[in-house]
Amino acid sequence: MSIGRFVQDYSGPGDDMRLRIRDLREDRDLTQKEIADYLLCDQSLYSKYERGERPLPLELAVRLAQFYGTSVDYLVGLTRNKTPYR
């Protein structure tokens, strides 16, 4: 990948997380409302997490990682490996 393409595709440090939490949800055919209910928050707030308009609190990132069977490192883009640490 060229640096120009990388810069074009990457919009900031929260970019990976917002894309990954949306993709994980959509891969499981879940609605934002269902995930918001699991996290005990309002759907509109969860939507802001997915759009990168609000930072996802660490506690909720941990709960999402557990729910999806992955690691927080994967959610925030520190690794491409979906498998959680053992």
N, C-alpha and C positions, 0 to 999 in steps of 0.2 A: 504494500500500500504506500502510495506516495504521501509526503507530508501535507501537500495541498488537499488531498482527499481526506486525510485524517482531520485536518482543521475544519474542513467543510462539514464532516459528519459529527464532530464533537462540539457540543455547545457549552460544556462546563462540567464541574466535578459531580453534580447531581444527575447528569444526563444518563449515565449507565443505570443508576438505581431506578429512576422513573421509568425507563424503558423496560428494565428487567421485572419490576413488580407488575407492570401492566402485562407483559408477555407471559409471565407465570400464571397470572389470573386468567388470561384469555386461553392459554393452553389447556386449562382445566374447565373451560366453559363456565366460569363463575362470573357473577355480576359484581360491580363495585359495591352494591348494597350488601351482598352476602359477605364480602370481605370486611366491609365496615362493621357489620353486625358481629363478626368474629373478633374484631379489634375493639369492639365497644365504642365506636365513634360514629359520627354522622356520615352518610354517604357523600355529602358535599365536601366535607373535610378530606375524606379519603381521595376523592377526585382531585383535590388540590395537591395531594402527595404525588399522585400519578402524573400530573401535569408539571410538577416541579415548582409549583407556586408556594408551597409550604415545605419546610424541611421535615422529613420523617423522623420522629423521635427514636432514639436508640431502643427503647423498650419495645416499640412497635416493630422495628426492624427485626429484633430478636424473635418476636412472636411470629412474624411473617416467615422468617427463615425456618423456624420449627414447623410451621404449618405446611410449607412447601417442601420440606425435607432437604434443605440446602443450607448454606452458611451465610452469615452476614457479609463476609468477604465477597461472596458471589453477588449478593444484592447490590453492594456499593461499587462493584467493578474492579476489585482488587485481584480477582481470579476469574478465569473462564470455566473453572471446574465447578459444576453444580453439586458435586458430592460433598456433604458436610464433613468436617474433621471428626475423627474418632478418638 
